[in-house]
Structures are given as structure tokens and as C-alpha cells.
């Protein structure tokens, strides 16, 4: 259960939201307390994330999670069929974004 939680993109997205909120709120002079609160929450979340990864790596030395891993876990498949499906999905998303982003802007 811990492995699925640590490898899901939910926690990093929540951390990114708190970091962005603290940066945006720090630009607004009237929301200084709220900016400090968001910064504190993001630091606590980052600390908890690091502790959970270290606990997982100690319990599962053969199935380690890197703290500095920038490549998502979904892209590390060994099977050629899964690599082909990932390639097609990434290609379709790239095509969609190349058309959608100019329209939205």
C-alpha cells in the first residue's frame, strides 16, 4: 500500500500546489500569515515524504524508490508491448497539447 501511495503523482501535486500557493501569497502583502502557513505545510509534507520513502526503502531493499528520480515509474516498463502502449499514449497527448495549447492561449 505504501509503495502505491509513494509512486502515485497525488502527493507531489499536492506539494506543488502548496509551494505555488506560498509563493503567490508571499507576493500579496496582506496575506503574509497565510503564505507562511503554506510554506510550513509544504516543508512538513516534504519531510514526511522523505521519511516515508526511507521507510519503504529500508523495508524493500530490492524495490527501492529514488528520492531524486525524475522519470515517472510508468515509463520504466520492461515489456515491449507496454513500452509501445506508453509511446502511443505519449504521442497522442503530445499531439493533443500541440493543438490545444495554442487554442487556449
C-alpha positions in Angstrom: 0.0 0.0 0.0 2.8 2.4 0.9 4.5 1.7 -2.4 1.4 2.6 -4.4 1.0 5.8 -2.4 4.6 6.9 -2.8 4.6 6.2 -6.6 1.3 7.9 -7.3 1.5 11.5 -8.6 -1.0 12.8 -6.0 1.5 13.7 -3.2 3.9 15.6 -5.5 1.0 17.6 -7.0 -0.3 18.5 -3.5 3.2 19.6 -2.6 3.5 21.7 -5.7 0.1 23.3 -5.0 1.2 24.3 -1.5 4.6 25.7 -2.8 2.9 27.6 -5.5 0.3 29.0 -3.1 3.0 30.1 -0.7 4.9 31.9 -3.5 1.8 33.6 -4.8 0.6 34.6 -1.3 4.0 36.0 -0.5 3.7 38.4 -3.3 0.5 39.8 -1.8 1.5 41.8 1.2 -1.9 41.4 3.0 -1.7 37.6 3.1 1.7 37.2 4.9 0.4 34.8 7.6 -1.3 32.5 5.0 1.9 32.5 3.0 3.9 31.4 6.0 1.3 28.7 6.8 1.5 27.3 3.2 5.3 27.3 3.4 5.3 25.5 6.7 2.8 22.9 5.4 4.9 22.3 2.3 8.1 21.8 4.4 6.3 19.4 6.7 4.9 17.5 3.6 8.3 17.3 2.1 9.8 16.0 5.3 7.1 13.4 5.7 7.5 12.3 2.0 11.3 11.8 2.6 10.7 9.8 5.8 8.1 7.6 4.1 10.4 6.9 1.1 13.3 6.0 3.5 11.0 3.7 5.4 9.9 2.0 2.2 13.5 1.6 1.0 14.5 0.0 4.4 11.6 -2.5 4.2 12.1 -3.3 0.5 15.7 -3.1 -0.5 15.1 -4.8 -3.8 12.3 -2.4 -4.8 13.8 0.9 -3.9 12.4 4.3 -4.8 14.8 7.1 -5.6 14.4 10.4 -3.9 15.7 12.2 -7.0 14.0 10.1 -9.6 12.7 12.4 -12.3 11.4 9.7 -14.6 7.9 8.6 -13.6 7.5 5.0 -12.6 5.1 4.3 -15.5 7.9 4.9 -18.1 10.2 2.2 -16.6 8.5 -0.9 -18.1 10.5 -3.8 -19.4 7.9 -5.3 -21.6 8.0 -4.2 -25.3 4.2 -4.2 -25.5 3.9 -1.9 -22.5 6.6 0.4 -24.0 4.6 0.6 -27.2 1.4 1.5 -25.4 3.2 4.2 -23.4 4.8 5.5 -26.6 1.4 5.7 -28.3 -0.2 7.4 -25.3 2.6 10.0 -25.0 2.4 10.6 -28.7 -1.3 11.2 -28.6 -1.0 13.6 -25.6 1.8 15.5 -27.3 -0.4 15.9 -30.5 -3.4 17.0 -28.4 -1.3 19.5 -26.4 0.3 20.9 -29.6 -3.2 21.7 -30.8 -4.9 22.6 -27.6 -2.3 24.9 -26.0 -2.3 27.4 -28.9 -6.1 27.4 -29.0 -6.4 28.0 -25.2 -3.8 30.9 -25.3 
